[in-house]
Amino acid sequence: MLIDRLKTSAVLLSIVGLLIYLDANHSVDGAEGLWLIPLLLFFALGTASDLSSLLSASGRNVSRSIAMFTTAMVTLSACVPMAWPLFDSVYPLDCPLGRLGWIVAAAVAAVMITLAAEMWTYGRPEIQREKGYAIDRTLSGVFVSMYVGLPMALLVSLRSLGSVDPSEPSSGNWGLAALITMIAVTKSTDAGAYFVGRAVGRHKLIPRLSPGKTWEGAVGGMLTSTIVAFACLHWLFPAVAPTASALTLIQCIIGAMVLGPVLAIAGMMGDLAESLVKRDAGVKDSGSWLPGLGGVWDVTDSLIAAVMPAFLCFAAGVAGPPG
């Protein structure tokens, strides 16, 4: 098990590192983030597949194919503004949808497509099984596409911060620094909570959902995430986005004291949300896409919950003005 975990982690980190390097150094001006789309789709579709399997295991009816299709559609909707720079054009600033509006439009379309799929198959003897079957499948499918697709689309939007103006190529890496910071801060919470919990954990956090988590571990996770947030704001941003306005030491401290605890709490809620679904479904692992690590949702659970507060924090200026 440990060997599988190490092998999978090494392969995953190598792929992530390569794509981040390519995205940082070989992106199209105004369409930064394109190199990361394959990775984004892997995590989005893998998480949607895991969640669909858990819903089925819990007795819910869900169409995995429709759920994965609509999840991919919502996820990729945030990439629509990237199409203009690929054709040597500029995304129109006066577009009524703006940049985030495409995500809303795709979310509405996902609901309609899920409903249309049930309309198409409704009444067929080989599919229609009991009263409420179509409603159950519709609700389950919409839940998967919204729970997974919307946060994944926001990851694209987070990466795109600072890259609105194609006349400033270097400004595009500000969003990459924000994305890396969000992932590092959120994931460091898990490590801090684990080691502190193992060392001094005595009081259980929510034993009914996750017996191993403690209040002491949660505090340790927040302290770790705050330290990592400070390191990212102080050193990562100047290194990745050198043209951006540098923060003073006091600004880095204040920003870290906001970003660290906010993402730590959100990440822990995402982890507990997965535990809730797994326990309710009576399943130990969310999936088997990643040997040794479990399912893809085991990797994305905290990120799904943390991306919205992260986007709001960065948009509000916790790391200074984008670009």
C-alpha positions as CSV (number, residue, x, y, z in Angstrom):
1,M,0.0,0.0,0.0
2,L,2.8,2.5,0.9
3,I,4.7,1.7,-2.2
4,D,1.6,2.2,-4.4
5,R,0.9,5.5,-2.5
6,L,4.5,6.7,-3.1
7,K,4.5,5.7,-6.8
8,T,1.1,7.3,-7.5
9,S,2.1,10.5,-5.6
10,A,5.4,10.7,-7.5
11,V,3.7,10.3,-10.9
12,L,1.0,12.8,-10.0
13,L,3.4,15.4,-8.7
14,S,5.6,15.0,-11.7
15,I,2.7,15.6,-14.1
16,V,1.4,18.6,-12.0
17,G,4.9,20.1,-11.9
18,L,5.4,19.8,-15.7
19,L,2.1,21.3,-16.5
20,I,2.6,24.2,-14.1
21,Y,6.0,24.9,-15.7
22,L,4.5,24.8,-19.2
23,D,1.6,27.0,-18.1
24,A,4.0,29.5,-16.4
25,N,6.4,29.8,-19.3
26,H,4.6,28.9,-22.5
27,S,1.0,30.2,-22.2
28,V,-0.8,32.2,-24.7
29,D,-1.2,35.8,-23.6
30,G,-4.7,36.3,-22.3
31,A,-5.4,32.6,-22.3
32,E,-3.3,31.5,-19.4
33,G,-4.3,28.2,-17.9
34,L,-4.7,26.2,-21.1
35,W,-1.9,23.8,-20.1
36,L,-3.7,22.9,-16.9
37,I,-7.0,21.9,-18.6
38,P,-6.1,18.2,-19.0
39,L,-5.3,18.0,-15.3
40,L,-8.4,19.9,-14.4
41,L,-10.6,17.5,-16.5
42,F,-9.0,14.5,-14.9
43,F,-9.8,15.7,-11.4
44,A,-13.3,16.9,-12.3
45,L,-14.3,13.7,-14.1
46,G,-12.6,11.5,-11.5
47,T,-14.4,13.2,-8.7
48,A,-17.7,13.1,-10.5
49,S,-17.2,9.4,-11.1
50,D,-16.4,8.7,-7.5
51,L,-19.3,10.7,-6.2
52,S,-21.7,9.0,-8.6
53,S,-20.5,5.6,-7.4
54,L,-21.1,6.6,-3.8
55,L,-24.6,7.9,-4.6
56,S,-25.3,4.5,-6.3
57,A,-23.9,2.6,-3.3
58,S,-26.2,4.6,-1.0
59,G,-29.2,3.5,-2.9
60,R,-29.6,6.7,-5.0
61,N,-30.3,6.5,-8.7
62,V,-27.9,8.4,-10.9
63,S,-26.8,8.4,-14.5
64,R,-23.0,8.4,-14.3
65,S,-22.5,9.3,-18.0
66,I,-24.8,12.3,-17.8
67,A,-23.4,13.4,-14.5
68,M,-19.8,13.3,-15.9
69,F,-20.8,15.0,-19.2
70,T,-22.5,17.9,-17.4
71,T,-19.7,18.2,-14.9
72,A,-17.2,18.5,-17.7
73,M,-19.4,21.1,-19.4
74,V,-19.7,23.3,-16.3
75,T,-16.0,22.9,-15.6
76,L,-14.9,23.9,-19.1
77,S,-17.4,26.8,-19.3
78,A,-14.9,29.1,-17.5
79,C,-12.5,28.5,-20.4
80,V,-14.7,30.1,-23.0
81,P,-13.0,33.6,-22.7
82,M,-9.7,31.9,-23.5
83,A,-10.9,31.2,-27.1
84,W,-10.5,34.8,-28.3
85,P,-6.8,35.1,-27.6
86,L,-6.2,31.8,-29.5
87,F,-7.5,33.6,-32.6
88,D,-5.4,36.8,-32.0
89,S,-8.4,38.6,-30.7
90,V,-9.4,40.1,-27.3
91,Y,-12.3,38.9,-25.2
92,P,-14.9,41.8,-25.4
93,L,-15.0,43.8,-22.2
94,D,-18.6,44.8,-22.9
95,C,-19.8,41.2,-23.1
96,P,-23.0,40.9,-20.9
97,L,-21.8,37.6,-19.5
98,G,-18.5,38.9,-18.4
99,R,-16.1,36.1,-17.5
100,L,-18.0,34.4,-14.7
101,G,-21.3,34.5,-16.5
102,W,-20.4,31.5,-18.7
103,I,-20.3,29.4,-15.6
104,V,-23.8,30.4,-14.6
105,A,-25.1,29.7,-18.2
106,A,-23.4,26.3,-18.2
107,A,-24.9,25.5,-14.8
108,V,-28.4,26.2,-16.0
109,A,-27.7,24.2,-19.2
110,A,-26.5,21.3,-17.1
111,V,-29.8,21.2,-15.2
112,M,-31.8,21.3,-18.5
113,I,-29.6,18.5,-20.1
114,T,-30.1,16.3,-17.0
115,L,-33.8,16.8,-17.2
116,A,-33.8,16.2,-21.0
117,A,-32.0,12.9,-20.6
118,E,-34.7,11.7,-18.1
119,M,-37.4,12.9,-20.5
120,W,-35.8,10.9,-23.3
121,T,-35.7,7.6,-21.3
122,Y,-38.8,8.1,-19.2
123,G,-41.3,5.2,-19.4
124,R,-39.0,2.7,-21.0
125,P,-39.6,-0.7,-19.4
126,E,-35.8,-1.4,-19.1
127,I,-35.2,1.9,-17.2
128,Q,-38.3,3.0,-15.4
129,R,-38.3,0.9,-12.2
130,E,-40.3,2.6,-9.4
131,K,-42.1,5.8,-8.6
132,G,-39.8,8.8,-8.3
133,Y,-37.0,7.1,-10.2
134,A,-36.6,10.0,-12.8
135,I,-36.8,12.6,-10.0
136,D,-34.1,10.8,-8.0
137,R,-31.8,10.5,-11.0
138,T,-32.3,14.2,-11.9
139,L,-31.6,15.4,-8.4
140,S,-28.5,13.2,-8.1
141,G,-27.2,14.2,-11.5
142,V,-27.6,17.9,-10.8
143,F,-26.0,17.6,-7.4
144,V,-22.9,15.9,-8.9
145,S,-22.5,18.5,-11.7
146,M,-23.0,21.4,-9.4
147,Y,-20.9,20.1,-6.5
148,V,-18.0,19.2,-8.7
149,G,-18.4,21.4,-11.8
150,L,-18.8,24.8,-10.2
151,P,-15.7,24.7,-7.9
152,M,-13.7,23.3,-10.7
153,A,-14.8,26.1,-13.0
154,L,-13.8,28.6,-10.2
155,L,-10.3,27.1,-10.3
156,V,-10.0,28.2,-13.9
157,S,-11.3,31.7,-12.9
158,L,-8.8,31.8,-10.1
159,R,-6.0,31.0,-12.5
160,S,-7.3,33.7,-14.8
161,L,-7.0,36.5,-12.3
162,G,-4.5,39.1,-13.5
163,S,-4.5,37.9,-17.1
164,V,-7.4,40.1,-18.4
165,D,-5.1,42.4,-20.2
166,P,-3.1,40.6,-22.9
167,S,-0.8,43.6,-23.4
168,E,0.9,42.7,-20.1
169,P,2.1,39.1,-20.6
170,S,3.8,38.7,-17.3
171,S,0.7,39.7,-15.4
172,G,-0.8,36.4,-16.3
173,N,1.3,34.5,-13.8
174,W,-0.4,36.3,-10.9
175,G,-3.3,34.0,-11.1
176,L,-0.9,31.0,-11.2
177,A,0.6,32.2,-7.9
178,A,-2.9,32.5,-6.4
179,L,-3.8,29.0,-7.6
180,I,-0.6,27.4,-6.2
181,T,-1.1,29.3,-3.0
182,M,-4.7,28.1,-2.6
183,I,-3.6,24.5,-3.1
184,A,-0.6,24.7,-0.9
185,V,-2.4,26.4,2.0
186,T,-5.4,24.0,1.8
187,K,-3.4,20.8,1.6
188,S,-0.9,21.9,4.3
189,T,-3.8,21.9,6.7
190,D,-4.2,18.2,6.3
191,A,-0.5,17.6,7.1
192,G,-0.5,20.0,10.1
193,A,-3.7,18.5,11.5
194,Y,-2.4,14.9,11.1
195,F,0.9,15.4,12.8
196,V,-0.4,17.7,15.6
197,G,-3.4,15.4,16.1
198,R,-1.2,12.3,16.4
199,A,1.1,14.1,18.9
200,V,-1.3,15.9,21.2
201,G,-4.8,15.2,20.0
202,R,-7.2,14.3,22.8
203,H,-10.6,15.8,22.0
204,K,-12.5,14.4,19.1
205,L,-13.8,16.8,16.5
206,I,-16.7,14.9,15.0
207,P,-16.2,11.3,15.9
208,R,-19.4,10.2,14.2
209,L,-17.9,11.2,10.8
210,S,-14.2,11.0,11.3
211,P,-12.9,9.4,14.5
212,G,-9.3,10.3,13.8
213,K,-9.8,14.1,13.7
214,T,-9.3,16.1,16.9
215,W,-9.7,19.7,17.9
216,E,-6.0,19.9,18.6
217,G,-5.3,18.7,15.1
218,A,-7.7,21.3,13.7
219,V,-5.8,24.1,15.5
220,G,-2.5,22.6,14.3
221,G,-3.8,22.6,10.8
222,M,-4.9,26.2,10.9
223,L,-1.5,27.3,12.3
224,T,0.3,25.3,9.6
225,S,-1.9,26.8,6.8
226,T,-1.2,30.3,8.2
227,I,2.5,29.8,8.1
228,V,2.3,28.4,4.5
229,A,0.1,31.3,3.5
230,F,2.7,33.8,4.8
231,A,5.5,32.0,2.9
232,C,3.5,32.0,-0.3
233,L,2.5,35.7,0.0
234,H,6.0,36.8,0.9
235,W,8.1,34.6,-1.4
236,L,6.0,32.8,-4.0
237,F,4.2,35.7,-5.5
238,P,7.3,37.8,-6.1
239,A,9.0,34.7,-7.7
240,V,6.1,33.7,-9.9
241,A,4.7,37.1,-10.7
242,P,7.6,39.6,-10.4
243,T,5.8,42.5,-12.0
244,A,3.0,42.4,-9.4
245,S,3.0,44.9,-6.6
246,A,5.0,43.4,-3.7
247,L,3.4,43.2,-0.3
248,T,5.0,44.7,2.8
249,L,5.9,42.3,5.7
250,I,2.9,43.6,7.6
251,Q,0.6,43.1,4.7
252,C,1.9,39.5,4.3
253,I,1.2,38.8,7.9
254,I,-2.3,40.2,7.8
255,G,-3.1,38.4,4.6
256,A,-1.8,35.1,6.0
257,M,-3.9,35.5,9.1
258,V,-7.0,35.9,6.9
259,L,-6.1,33.4,4.1
260,G,-4.7,30.6,6.3
261,P,-7.6,30.1,8.8
262,V,-10.3,30.7,6.1
263,L,-8.9,28.0,3.7
264,A,-8.1,25.7,6.6
265,I,-11.7,25.7,7.9
266,A,-13.1,25.4,4.4
267,G,-10.8,22.6,3.5
268,M,-11.7,20.7,6.7
269,M,-15.4,21.1,5.9
270,G,-14.7,19.6,2.4
271,D,-12.9,16.7,3.9
272,L,-15.8,16.1,6.4
273,A,-18.3,16.4,3.6
274,E,-16.6,13.5,1.8
275,S,-16.6,11.5,5.1
276,L,-20.3,12.1,5.5
277,V,-21.1,10.8,2.0
278,K,-18.8,7.7,2.4
279,R,-20.2,6.8,5.8
280,D,-23.8,7.3,4.6
281,A,-23.0,5.0,1.6
282,G,-21.2,2.5,3.8
283,V,-18.1,2.7,1.7
284,K,-14.5,3.1,3.0
285,D,-12.8,4.6,-0.1
286,S,-14.4,7.0,-2.6
287,G,-12.9,5.2,-5.6
288,S,-9.8,3.5,-7.0
289,W,-8.6,5.8,-9.7
290,L,-5.4,6.6,-7.8
291,P,-3.7,3.4,-6.5
292,G,-2.6,3.8,-2.9
293,L,-4.4,7.1,-2.6
294,G,-7.9,5.9,-3.1
295,G,-10.3,7.9,-5.2
296,V,-9.8,11.2,-7.0
297,W,-12.3,12.8,-4.5
298,D,-9.8,12.0,-1.7
299,V,-7.5,14.5,-3.4
300,T,-10.0,17.1,-4.4
301,D,-12.4,17.1,-1.3
302,S,-10.7,20.0,0.5
303,L,-10.0,21.9,-2.7
304,I,-13.6,21.8,-3.8
305,A,-14.7,23.5,-0.5
306,A,-11.8,26.0,-0.4
307,V,-11.8,27.4,-3.9
308,M,-14.8,29.8,-3.4
309,P,-13.4,31.5,-0.3
310,A,-9.9,31.5,-1.9
311,F,-11.3,33.3,-5.0
312,L,-13.1,35.8,-2.9
313,C,-10.0,36.5,-0.7
314,F,-7.7,37.0,-3.7
315,A,-10.3,39.1,-5.6
316,A,-10.7,41.2,-2.5
317,G,-6.9,41.9,-2.4
318,V,-5.5,39.6,0.2
319,A,-2.4,39.2,-2.0
320,G,-2.5,42.8,-3.4
321,P,-4.1,43.9,-6.7
322,P,-4.1,41.2,-9.4
323,G,-1.5,41.6,-12.1
